[in-house]
């Protein structure tokens, strides 16, 4: 039996975006806009700040690392509603 709290994606995104804003690596414009659950892991998505040629920038790496942080922090705690 899982001890995870069942939560809506909207509620989870509110929590995730507050964690992003409070994180020391926050950069202006970072925001999770969607979340899905794959094999008990929460996968967060949002703007990746690619350059005009569609290539990663320094900010892309920071956003990727932030979404990875959210997955590690929130996946053990929450599961998405149906």
Rosetta blueprint (number, residue, H / E / L):
1 X L
2 X L
3 X L
4 X L
5 X E
6 X E
7 X E
8 X L
9 X H
10 X H
11 X H
12 X H
13 X H
14 X H
15 X H
16 X H
17 X H
18 X H
19 X H
20 X H
21 X H
22 X H
23 X L
24 X L
25 X L
26 X L
27 X L
28 X L
29 X L
30 X L
31 X L
32 X E
33 X E
34 X E
35 X E
36 X E
37 X E
38 X E
39 X L
40 X L
41 X E
42 X E
43 X E
44 X E
45 X E
46 X E
47 X L
48 X L
49 X L
50 X L
51 X L
52 X L
53 X L
54 X L
55 X L
56 X L
57 X L
58 X H
59 X H
60 X H
61 X H
62 X H
63 X H
64 X H
65 X H
66 X H
67 X H
68 X H
69 X H
70 X H
71 X H
72 X H
73 X H
74 X H
75 X L
76 X L
77 X L
78 X E
79 X E
80 X E
81 X L
82 X L
